[in-house]
Amino acid sequence: MLLTMTSEPEQQIGVGSPDAFQRLWTPHRMAYIQGENKPSGSAAGDGCPFCSIPEKSDEDGLIIARGESVYAVLNLYPYNGGHCMIVPFRHVADYTELDAAETAELADFTKRAMTALRIASGAHGFNVGMNQGAEAGAGIAAHLHQHIVPRWGGDTNFMPVIGHTKVLPQLLADTRKMLADAWPTGL
């Protein structure tokens, strides 16, 4: 039997406009798209998830480590495996609102998170940053949080570029434990 290859997309009658994309269903992402865990307003009492996470156990809240002023937590909707955030306990929206102790501990926890990710997962590099304000891309603009996204050579493979899909090889609970176990106690 001779198979012929064609550049024409396969017809997918009944599932929308035909295209050349394969489907890898990720229904858990719909919760994020629909605004699950988004606060109803900008005040701390308006359902801010970053204010309620510290009330949970470390395992239930995906908390990696707690400090005096900030905590490290896995991102519930990660860009890459190990994507974590450093979050002040105090409900503040802007980096300039942090006091000196909060600023220092946020910087220290950023270094510790990078160290833990290198130990636990062999991360080669990092994207580190904050989106300040909704216009700058902050999903939860009312509560400051700094992202630490580990990167590896080749992690920009075909899946996100061609497949429009992220592949996370580990459950968040397992990633949290791995990073908590690798969290450095003194730098």
Secondary structure as GFF3:
##gff-version 3
##sequence-region A 1 187
A	DSSP	alpha_helix	29	33	.	.	.	ID=ss1
A	DSSP	alpha_helix	49	52	.	.	.	ID=ss2
A	DSSP	three_ten_helix	53	55	.	.	.	ID=ss3
A	DSSP	alpha_helix	58	61	.	.	.	ID=ss4
A	DSSP	beta_strand	63	66	.	.	.	ID=ss5
A	DSSP	beta_strand	70	74	.	.	.	ID=ss6
A	DSSP	beta_strand	84	88	.	.	.	ID=ss7
A	DSSP	three_ten_helix	95	97	.	.	.	ID=ss8
A	DSSP	alpha_helix	100	121	.	.	.	ID=ss9
A	DSSP	beta_strand	125	129	.	.	.	ID=ss10
A	DSSP	three_ten_helix	134	136	.	.	.	ID=ss11
A	DSSP	beta_strand	146	151	.	.	.	ID=ss12
A	DSSP	alpha_helix	158	161	.	.	.	ID=ss13
A	DSSP	alpha_helix	172	182	.	.	.	ID=ss14
###
